[in-house]
């Protein structure tokens, strides 16, 4: 991706991680968007993503039995990477997500470079 952001994958599950100074992308403190990320696109200023939250509502990171996605809910994200201090904007509906993309001047046509049809 861009500027120290990575799409991490473990056992067919993906999340977005940020690391500077060669720290591990698998450290929990580096995770920006948790598991069940199924769509990621970017340009030089923004990263956009879609994710289904886990059905398990308890705090967890690597409890693989509990990573079952709740496909009835989709979370949408815009990560502003124009500065070193990135800002994450999150939305629980596509309309607000599209409005924010419009506000930032992010083209609707920013392609998803990663798209997991199975998780969708």
Residue frames relative to the residue before (quaternion, step in Angstrom):
aa qw qx qy qz dx dy dz
X 1.0000 0.0000 0.0000 0.0000 0.00 0.00 0.00
X 0.6520 -0.5096 0.3892 0.4046 3.56 -0.90 -0.86
X 0.8924 0.0799 -0.0134 0.4439 3.55 -1.33 0.44
X 0.7786 -0.3898 0.1913 0.4531 3.57 0.53 1.19
X 0.5344 0.5769 -0.4344 0.4391 3.60 1.17 0.47
X 0.0782 -0.8049 0.5882 -0.0086 3.53 -1.03 0.87
X 0.3141 -0.6721 0.6272 0.2372 3.52 -1.22 0.54
X 0.1390 -0.8056 0.5746 0.0385 3.55 -0.43 1.27
X 0.0870 -0.8004 0.5929 0.0167 3.56 -1.06 0.72
X 0.0639 0.7741 -0.6246 0.0811 3.52 -0.98 0.92
X 0.8448 -0.0696 0.0132 0.5303 3.58 -0.73 1.04
X 0.7097 -0.4801 0.2471 0.4526 3.57 0.79 1.08
X 0.6184 0.4900 -0.3746 0.4871 3.59 1.14 0.47
X 0.1678 -0.8175 0.5489 0.0475 3.58 -0.93 0.90
X 0.0231 0.7620 -0.6472 0.0002 3.51 -1.25 0.58
X 0.4310 -0.6716 0.5305 0.2860 3.57 -1.29 0.27
X 0.0812 -0.8064 0.5854 -0.0221 3.52 -0.82 1.09
X 0.2025 -0.7555 0.6125 0.1140 3.55 -1.24 0.58
X 0.1264 0.7929 -0.5913 0.0760 3.56 -0.86 0.85
X 0.1160 -0.7402 0.6608 0.0453 3.47 -1.15 0.83
X 0.8033 0.2813 -0.1898 0.4895 3.60 -1.14 0.40
X 0.5983 -0.6292 0.3439 0.3575 3.60 1.05 0.77
X 0.3029 0.7315 -0.5409 0.2838 3.59 1.10 0.67
X 0.6059 -0.5953 0.3817 0.3646 3.60 -1.08 0.58
X 0.4418 -0.6855 0.5134 0.2670 3.57 -0.98 0.86
X 0.6468 0.5279 -0.3153 0.4511 3.59 1.26 -0.26
X 0.4669 0.6492 -0.4668 0.3778 3.62 1.23 0.04
X 0.5264 -0.6704 0.4182 0.3139 3.57 -0.81 0.97
X 0.6507 0.5281 -0.3345 0.4311 3.62 1.01 -0.67
X 0.6604 0.5042 -0.3079 0.4635 3.60 1.24 -0.27
X 0.5380 0.6367 -0.4051 0.3756 3.59 1.23 -0.12
X 0.2418 -0.7839 0.5629 0.1009 3.54 -0.77 1.11
X 0.7662 0.0510 -0.0211 0.6402 3.58 0.99 -0.87
X 0.4341 -0.7544 0.4433 0.2142 3.54 -0.60 1.22
X 0.7958 -0.3564 0.2311 0.4317 3.49 -1.41 0.07
X 0.7394 0.3912 -0.3500 0.4216 3.51 -1.42 0.39
X 0.3065 0.7069 -0.5590 0.3065 3.59 1.06 0.72
X 0.0622 -0.8365 0.5441 0.0205 3.58 -0.74 0.99
X 0.7816 0.1727 -0.1372 0.5834 3.62 1.22 -0.05
X 0.0691 0.7826 -0.6135 0.0802 3.57 -0.92 0.99
X 0.0714 0.7617 -0.6413 0.0584 3.53 -1.01 0.93
X 0.0266 -0.8166 0.5763 0.0179 3.58 -1.17 0.31
X 0.1270 -0.6878 0.6940 0.1704 3.44 -1.48 0.18
X 0.7545 -0.4082 0.2314 0.4588 3.64 -1.15 -0.15
X 0.7433 0.4141 -0.2176 0.4782 3.62 1.20 -0.41
X 0.8161 0.1686 -0.0423 0.5512 3.58 1.10 -0.63
X 0.1872 -0.7072 0.6654 0.1488 3.50 -1.34 0.51
X 0.1149 -0.7758 0.6169 0.0664 3.58 -0.92 0.88
X 0.0335 0.8213 -0.5670 0.0536 3.55 -1.02 0.77
X 0.2060 -0.7409 0.6260 0.1290 3.50 -1.34 0.41
X 0.0131 0.8042 -0.5901 0.0692 3.54 -1.01 0.85
X 0.2807 -0.7025 0.6221 0.2019 3.53 -1.21 0.61
X 0.3997 -0.7021 0.5163 0.2843 3.62 -0.83 0.84
X 0.5825 -0.5699 0.4421 0.3746 3.56 -1.26 0.29
X 0.5372 -0.5862 0.4930 0.3533 3.52 -1.22 0.50
X 0.6342 0.4969 -0.3108 0.5043 3.57 1.16 -0.66
X 0.2378 -0.8191 0.5110 0.1069 3.61 -0.47 1.18
X 0.5389 0.6201 -0.4106 0.3954 3.60 1.25 -0.18
X 0.6016 -0.5508 0.4289 0.3882 3.58 -1.20 0.54
X 0.2434 0.7486 -0.5902 0.1790 3.57 -0.86 0.94
X 0.1889 -0.7679 0.5956 0.1412 3.54 -1.24 0.36
X 0.8215 0.0581 0.0030 0.5672 3.56 0.60 -1.08
X 0.3458 0.6574 -0.5759 0.3414 3.54 0.56 1.20
X 0.2146 -0.8613 0.4421 0.1291 3.54 0.35 1.29
X 0.5955 0.5603 -0.3745 0.4373 3.59 1.15 -0.38
X 0.7337 0.4278 -0.2309 0.4747 3.57 1.17 -0.49
X 0.5069 0.6801 -0.4078 0.3381 3.61 1.23 0.15
X 0.3236 0.7552 -0.5108 0.2531 3.58 1.19 0.38
X 0.3469 -0.7719 0.4916 0.2053 3.61 -0.56 1.10
X 0.3457 -0.6782 0.6057 0.2316 3.51 -1.21 0.64
X 0.1821 -0.8405 0.5037 0.0818 3.58 0.02 1.28
X 0.5288 0.6109 -0.4172 0.4161 3.58 1.26 0.02
X 0.7301 0.3193 -0.1919 0.5728 3.58 1.30 -0.34
X 0.0531 -0.7699 0.6351 0.0345 3.56 -1.03 0.84
X 0.1894 -0.7456 0.6304 0.1042 3.54 -0.97 0.96
X 0.1926 -0.7748 0.5976 0.0741 3.54 -1.03 0.90
X 0.0958 -0.8204 0.5637 0.0050 3.58 -0.96 0.87
X 0.0645 -0.7176 0.6894 0.0745 3.49 -1.31 0.61
X 0.1177 -0.7743 0.6196 0.0510 3.56 -0.76 1.08
X 0.2535 -0.7685 0.5761 0.1155 3.55 -0.60 1.21
X 0.0390 -0.8332 0.5509 -0.0279 3.59 -0.40 1.23
X 0.3160 0.7741 -0.4971 0.2321 3.59 1.15 0.48
X 0.7529 0.2516 -0.1583 0.5871 3.60 1.19 -0.49
X 0.6483 -0.5106 0.3814 0.4166 3.57 -1.25 0.27
X 0.6814 0.3906 -0.2705 0.5568 3.59 1.14 -0.57
X 0.1904 -0.8209 0.5301 0.0941 3.56 0.03 1.29
X 0.2120 -0.7550 0.6077 0.1254 3.57 -1.24 0.52
X 0.2303 -0.7725 0.5816 0.1093 3.54 -0.93 0.98
X 0.1239 -0.7532 0.6441 0.0498 3.55 -0.89 1.03
X 0.0499 -0.8167 0.5748 0.0084 3.59 -0.74 1.00
X 0.1174 -0.7908 0.6007 0.0011 3.51 -1.14 0.81
X 0.2871 -0.7647 0.5472 0.1826 3.56 -1.11 0.60
X 0.7470 0.2436 -0.2372 0.5713 3.57 1.24 0.39
X 0.5973 -0.6281 0.3858 0.3159 3.52 -1.12 0.76
X 0.5909 0.5806 -0.3693 0.4211 3.59 1.09 -0.61
X 0.6776 0.4685 -0.2931 0.4853 3.61 0.88 -0.91
X 0.6067 0.5552 -0.3293 0.4640 3.57 1.09 -0.77
X 0.6864 0.4737 -0.2785 0.4763 3.60 0.88 -0.96
X 0.6321 0.5284 -0.3314 0.4599 3.60 1.03 -0.75
X 0.6666 0.4825 -0.3049 0.4794 3.59 0.98 -0.79
X 0.6041 0.5321 -0.3585 0.4727 3.60 1.02 -0.71
X 0.6438 0.5122 -0.3122 0.4751 3.59 0.98 -0.84
X 0.6363 0.5421 -0.3179 0.4474 3.60 0.97 -0.90
X 0.7317 0.4090 -0.2219 0.4981 3.58 0.96 -0.88
X 0.4742 -0.6835 0.4382 0.3406 3.59 1.24 -0.15
X 0.3734 0.7049 -0.5093 0.3229 3.56 1.16 0.58
X 0.4245 -0.7160 0.4794 0.2782 3.60 -0.60 1.02
X 0.5314 -0.6219 0.4696 0.3322 3.57 -1.04 0.75
X 0.6798 0.5148 -0.2784 0.4419 3.54 1.19 -0.55
X 0.3257 0.7224 -0.5500 0.2639 3.64 1.17 0.28
X 0.3354 -0.7864 0.4766 0.2047 3.60 -0.45 1.14
X 0.4169 -0.6481 0.5687 0.2878 3.51 -1.21 0.57
X 0.2747 -0.7881 0.5344 0.1336 3.56 -0.42 1.25
X 0.7341 0.2000 -0.1522 0.6308 3.53 1.29 -0.39
X 0.1409 0.7757 -0.6042 0.1158 3.58 -0.82 0.98
X 0.1618 -0.7956 0.5814 0.0527 3.56 -0.61 1.18
X 0.2933 -0.7916 0.5142 0.1517 3.59 -0.17 1.30
X 0.6220 0.5569 -0.3434 0.4301 3.60 1.06 -0.73
X 0.7204 0.4280 -0.2499 0.4852 3.59 0.93 -0.86
X 0.4897 0.6669 -0.4373 0.3525 3.57 1.14 -0.57
